[in-house]
Amino acid sequence: MRPGVAARLPAAEAVAIVLNEGASLDDALRVVLARVATELAPTVRSLSYGAIRGFFRHAKLLGELLSRPAGRLEPLVRALLSVALYELEDRRSPDYAVVDAAVEVARAGANARAAGLVNALLRRYLRERARLDAALARDPAARFASPAWLAARLRADWPEHASQVMAALDTQAPMWLRVDARRTTGEAYAASLREAGLGARAEPRVPYAVLLDAPCDVQALPGFAAGLASVQDLGAQCVAFALDLQPGQRVLDACAAPGGKTALIAERQSALHQILALDADAARLERVRDNLRRGQLAAQTLAADAGAPANWWDGAPFDRILVDAPCSALGVIRRHPDIRLRRSAADLEKMPRVQERLLRAGWSMLASGGRLVYSTCTFTHAENRGVLARFLSEVTDADPVPPASWPDRPDIGVADPYGWQILPGEAGADGFYYAALKKR
Ligand SMILES: C[S@@+](CC[C@H](N)C(=O)[O-])C[C@H]1O[C@@H](n2cnc3c(N)ncnc32)[C@H](O)[C@@H]1O
């Protein structure tokens, strides 16, 4: 196989698996990379991520260039066009080389007719680029590769921030680290990273957060194997401020896997009486155990449905409960751009019922005077303030704990009726919502 084809064909195949099967891009890449030479894997990964990231922008471009809807193209050809358009946008390879390689890939993976179409479309794109870019500039949703349902949700929920959030979601997420504050500080760890040749800075508002200048392999991080640092977005790290952990408390992490927040809790307060890390997904719970082992942290783990305490709870109330609920995950689109292809408006409608069930069950296990923190990595009002509003209308013993009273809360995000919303891109963080409720 010619070098131009060797990485581009598997990249297009991974994208086509996402289109055909609704698989996640990471799962699709696992399938495809199993038959690709190891040294090509980073290129396959970056081409397929770039193609998926720009998918809805490319759909708009193809709509301008094609006489029929782009959705009617054979998935592999549609995927290949997004790989090539991403490369042309990225401008790291000469235009002619991108077009030639795409035509060759079309011939190798599809057929001669597809190769002709790919050739004609990409050449026309290059000829009409100025007109096409002007069309994109007039349409922020298309420009920032947002599907219509996402743009509509943002305009409805965050009218003043919609374009800014769409732009943020169209970027690549930075790599944030959480350092184990029992053993070091963000400042000290960032200095050790710089000594190791890795550019980094500590985030002054969250003393255990460190931002790397560029993503790197975790094995290159000093002390990673010993749990000195862990990969965790800045937004997720902020949940600790709402929990206000105190010595001797019993803590339930109700939706724990893969355990980022369980480890954060254990690091933030080493004198807790107990941490119970629960998750419905037994396989994902294994990752919680791995994270705890690496960080030399103690917590019990249990595979169980947090919404059905009767099946597993011993009846001893918890002082702190974190419900880091399953959600639409729109706040982490920068990291998982395939979310834009795999979710729909209908999916968003289903989430609040799931979240409310977990919130109600969590509340039944909370001690009087205890605190429940509800969090999501999304920004839809229905999944955040809407879930809390409905819950608060059902119970008589819950009081929202105003974010202004959370000790040391960093000023990152905006106040929401019951909690605090970090919108994607703010301070370099992913989107994250968190609110605390106190039981009378
Ligand atoms: C947003 S993720 C949690 C991320 C995790 N807290 C962290 O910081 O690493 C949501 C988790 O909820 C789990 N989950 C979904 N439904 C659940 C249920 N009924 N009971 C317990 N866990 C559930 C999923 O398996 C998933 O691991």
The ligand as a Tripos MOL2 file, in Angstrom:
@<TRIPOS>MOLECULE
LIG
   27    29     1     0     0
SMALL
NO_CHARGES

@<TRIPOS>ATOM
      1 C1        -20.2960   10.7720   34.1790 C.3       1 LIG1
      2 S1        -19.8390    9.1350   34.4160 S.3       1 LIG1
      3 C2        -19.0190    9.2160   35.9550 C.3       1 LIG1
      4 C3        -17.6080    9.7260   35.9190 C.3       1 LIG1
      5 C4        -16.8940    9.5760   37.2340 C.3       1 LIG1
      6 N1        -17.6310   10.1640   38.3370 N.3       1 LIG1
      7 C5        -15.5080   10.1410   37.2170 C.2       1 LIG1
      8 O1        -15.3030   11.2660   37.6750 O.co2     1 LIG1
      9 O2        -14.5930    9.4560   36.7620 O.co2     1 LIG1
     10 C6        -21.3640    8.3890   34.8380 C.3       1 LIG1
     11 C7        -21.2400    6.9780   35.3660 C.3       1 LIG1
     12 O3        -22.5420    6.6060   35.8550 O.3       1 LIG1
     13 C8        -22.6370    5.2330   35.7440 C.3       1 LIG1
     14 N2        -24.0630    4.8880   35.9080 N.ar      1 LIG1
     15 C9        -25.0760    5.0260   35.0290 C.ar      1 LIG1
     16 N3        -26.2390    4.6240   35.5790 N.ar      1 LIG1
     17 C10       -25.9340    4.2280   36.8390 C.ar      1 LIG1
     18 C11       -26.7050    3.6910   37.9050 C.ar      1 LIG1
     19 N4        -28.0290    3.4910   37.7750 N.pl3     1 LIG1
     20 N5        -26.0770    3.3740   39.0560 N.ar      1 LIG1
     21 C12       -24.7380    3.5730   39.1930 C.ar      1 LIG1
     22 N6        -23.9660    4.0580   38.2030 N.ar      1 LIG1
     23 C13       -24.5550    4.3760   37.0530 C.ar      1 LIG1
     24 C14       -22.0660    4.9340   34.3630 C.3       1 LIG1
     25 O4        -21.6740    3.5850   34.2640 O.3       1 LIG1
     26 C15       -20.8850    5.9050   34.3370 C.3       1 LIG1
     27 O5        -19.7120    5.2530   34.7320 O.3       1 LIG1
@<TRIPOS>BOND
     1     1     2 1
     2     2     3 1
     3     2    10 1
     4     3     4 1
     5     4     5 1
     6     5     6 1
     7     5     7 1
     8     7     8 2
     9     7     9 1
    10    10    11 1
    11    11    12 1
    12    11    26 1
    13    12    13 1
    14    13    14 1
    15    13    24 1
    16    14    15 ar
    17    14    23 ar
    18    15    16 ar
    19    16    17 ar
    20    17    18 ar
    21    17    23 ar
    22    18    19 1
    23    18    20 ar
    24    20    21 ar
    25    21    22 ar
    26    22    23 ar
    27    24    25 1
    28    24    26 1
    29    26    27 1
@<TRIPOS>SUBSTRUCTURE
     1 LIG1         1 GROUP 0 **** ****
